[in-house]
Amino acid sequence: MTLSLGATGHEVKELQRRLTAVWVYDGPVNGRYDEEVREAVARYQTWHYGLSDPEGVYGPATRRVLEESTPHI
């Protein structure tokens, strides 16, 4: 599942926890994919050059790499 600006729910909360675990997000874990989450995803993507997802979009490539980096979340 692809998540982007405006998405809400449990999967966004999981994303927020994973981004917190890798030190790119320090906002609330509230299930809202807001601009702060989008910026954190974009920042994480720059650390992993070559991901095929659009900037700031939590798509399959970004999800795979982030889940590998945070297996216990």
SVG drawing of the C-alpha trace seen along z (x, -y; Angstrom):
<svg xmlns="http://www.w3.org/2000/svg" viewBox="-7 -20 29 28">
<polyline fill="none" stroke="black" stroke-width="0.4" points="0.0,0.0 1.3,-3.5 0.8,-6.3 1.1,-10.0 0.1,-13.4 -3.5,-13.3 -3.5,-9.6 -4.7,-8.6 -4.9,-5.5 -3.1,-2.6 -0.6,-2.2 0.4,-5.9 1.0,-5.4 3.3,-2.4 5.1,-4.6 5.5,-7.3 7.0,-4.9 9.4,-3.5 10.5,-7.0 11.0,-7.9 13.2,-4.7 15.5,-5.8 15.7,-9.4 14.1,-11.3 10.8,-12.1 10.1,-13.5 6.5,-14.5 3.4,-12.9 2.3,-9.4 -1.2,-10.3 -1.9,-8.5 -1.9,-11.6 0.3,-11.8 0.9,-15.5 3.7,-17.7 6.0,-16.8 5.7,-13.1 6.1,-13.8 9.3,-15.7 10.6,-12.8 9.9,-10.3 11.7,-12.5 14.7,-12.9 14.9,-9.1 14.7,-8.6 17.7,-10.9 19.7,-8.5 18.8,-5.6 19.6,-7.0 17.9,-5.3 14.5,-4.5 11.9,-4.5 9.0,-6.1 8.2,-9.8 9.8,-12.1 7.9,-12.1 5.6,-9.2 5.8,-6.0 5.6,-3.5 6.8,0.1 10.5,-0.7 10.7,-3.0 8.5,-0.6 10.8,2.3 14.0,0.5 12.4,-1.1 10.9,2.2 14.3,3.9 15.9,1.1 13.2,1.4 12.2,5.1 11.0,4.9 8.4,2.2"/>
</svg>
